[in-house]
Amino acid sequence: MCVVCGVRLRRTKNEEESLTLVKLASCCFPIVGAVLYFVWRTDKPESANTACKWALVGVLVVAIVYFVALCLGGFSYYI
């Protein structure tokens, strides 16, 4: 932490590990990322934005997988 302004200069290893877990949980369960965003948006804005971004990634991945499965299911009718 900066002694003048109190800003954190570097993340600790423990914080980086917990942020990795937040990314993984937000991607696998997007509702977790959305909840974490609203809980952390005032206290931890950087972590909140990370959780929100990874939740959106999770939603996009699910949508793409669903679309591909839907297309493959539709094409299997003609084979």
URDAJO-V925282 format. One line per field, one symbol per residue. ss: DSSP state (H for helix, E for strand, C for the rest). Layout:
ss = ???
This chain:
ss = CCCCCCCCCCCCHHHHHHHHHHHHHHHHCHHHHHHHHHHHCCCCHHHHHHHHHHHHHHHHHHHHHHHHHHHHHHHHCCC
